[in-house]
Amino acid sequence: VRILQLVEAGKLSLDTTIAQTGILPTDALARLQVYEGHSYGGEITVRQLLQHRTGLRDMLLDDRHHLSDEFESGTAPGSLGGIWSSQLARYVECRRQAGTCSTDETARLYPGHRWVAWNATAWQRDPKNREAGLINFFLSEMDNAGLFPPGQAFHYADTNYILLGMLIEQITGRNLHAELRDSIFAPLGMQRTYGTGAATN
């Protein structure tokens, strides 16, 4: 909804490409969506992000080798959700029993990690740092794992929404949760609905 409001306001077009938005540097775009040796990252449009026709995997449920629907749990083991699930018991143990884990270990466990959408500084230091941000994780884990050329098919991926959230923040200069609250929830009188999130680094 917020993206379409911004389109109506003339801030971007549905045919604007990710490369034109500047939300990711060129070297990250080159790795964002690679299918059969061809890089499509910069060619993905806002329309394709909204329609889940990008060919990107869902970082929360898919991993580079499997799609989520291949598993009874609905979560591939190397996905963000799969790693989170595998670490949940240890995280709960660390939280319940003081002294069981160091503060550093607890923070490194995915259930306790505070995720940002994208950390550009961490990317420049180490492109393989998958804990720096959600898109950092995606680029580290899904390199060369595109599903199809953009526009050719449908595959639901929260990765698309994370990129759209980054775009909203860049265009408006505000946090995504503030944009959702002030542009959608408050005008509709949605008193018990809220968006959370943090500005990207």
N, C-alpha and C positions, 0 to 999 in steps of 0.2 A: 504494500500500500504506500509506504513512504517513498519508495523508488518511483512509483507511478505519479505521486504528487510532484516529485522533483522533475520528472519528465514533462508534466503539464506546466510547470513553472519555467520550462525552457533551460533547466540546468544541465540536462544531458538528453540523449536520444536512446531509444531502445536498441538502436543499431550501433551505439558507441561501443568500441572494443575495449577490452581490459588494457591494452597497450595505450590507448588514447587517454585513459583515466589517470595513469601514472600511479596507481595504488601499489604497484610492485615494481622493483627495478628490472631492467632488461634481462639480467642473468637469472633472476627468479622466474620471470615469465617464460624463459627458454625451457625451464624444467617443469613448469606448472602442469602442462598437458602434452605428453609425448605419446604418440600412437604410431606403432610400426616405424620408428625412427624419425618421424616428422614432428616438429614442435608446433603445436597449435595454440599455446597459451595466450599469446598476444592477440590472436584472432577471435577469441571467445567474445561474444557480444553480451550486453546487458539482457537482451531478450532471451538468449540461450541460458543465461544464469537463472532467470526467472522461470523458464520452462523446464529446467533440469535436462537440457539437451547439449551439455558441454562435453560429455565424455569423461568428466572427472569422477573419481571414486569418492564415496562417502567416507571421509576420514574417521568419523565416529563409529562406523559399523563395518566398513570394508577394510581389507588390508591389500597389499600389493599383489598377493597371489590368489585371494579369494573374495567373493562377494558375500554379504551378510546372509543371504537366503540359502547358502550352502550349509548353514549350521542351525541346529535346533534352537540354540540360544538366540539366533538372529544377530550374532556378533562374531566377526572374524577375529582370531586370536591376536593378530598383529595390528588391529585397529586401535584407535585411542580408547574406545569403549572396552575392547578386549583386554588391553593392558590394565585399564582402570579396574575392571572386574577381577583380574588375576591378583591385584594388589590390595583389594578391599579388606580381606581378612587381616592382613598384616597391619594395615592402616588402623582398623578398629582396635586391634591389640595394642598398638602404640598409643592410641588415644585413651584407652581404658586403664592401662597399667603404667603409672608414672615410672620413668626410668628405664622402660623396656627399650625405647628407641631414642636416638639422639634427635635433637631438633632438626638437624640437617636431613636425616633419613626420613623423618615424617614429612618434611616439606617436599622431598624428592618423590615420594609416593604420589601417583597420579590423583587419587581421591583427595589429597590435601593440597595439590598444586593449584596455584591461582593463575589461570590461563588468560593471556591477552590474545587478540586476534593475530597480530603480527608484530614481530620485534625486528625492526630493520637493523639496529645496531648489532644485535646478536648474529644476524645473517651475515653481516660484513665480517665479523670476527670469525665465525665458524658456521658455514652453511649446513653442517651436519648436526647442529645443536637442535635436537627435536623437542627439547623441553622449553625452548624460548617462547614459543607462541603456537597457536593452532595451525596457521599456514606454514610456519617453520617446521612443525611436525609433519605436515602433509608433504612438503618438499623433500624432507629427509627420508620419509618412508615410502612415498609413492612415485619416486623418480622412474620415468619410462613405463608407467603403468596405466596410460590412458586406455579407455574402453572402446572408443570409436571417435572419428573426426567430429568436431562440433557440428550440431544440427542434424546429424544422421540418425539418431535414435534417442531414447529417453532412459535415463537412470537417475533416480532420486538421490541427491547428495547434499547433506547439510553443508558441505564445502562451498557450494554455490551461495548459500545464504550468508556464510561468513564473509565471503568476498563482497557480497552486496552490502553487508553491514559496514565493512571497511570503506566502501565507496560512499555510503551515506555520511559517515564521519568525515571523510575528506571534503566532500562538497559543502557540508554545513559547518564544519569546524567544531562540531559538538559531539558529545558521547551518544552512542546509539540509544541507550536507555532514555536519555533526555529527549531525543528526537521522537521516539515512539510515544513517550508520555505526552509531550506537548503538541504533537502533530496528529496523533491518532486517539490515544486513550482519553485524555482530558476533553477534547472537543466532543467526543461521543458519550461523555458522562460515565466512563468505565472506571468507577471508583475502586474496584477490587482487582484490577488488572494492572500489572506493571512490567516494565522491561528492565532487565539488569544488564550490566556490562561495564566495561572500562574502556577508556580511550586506548587506542593502539599506541605502541611506542614508536 
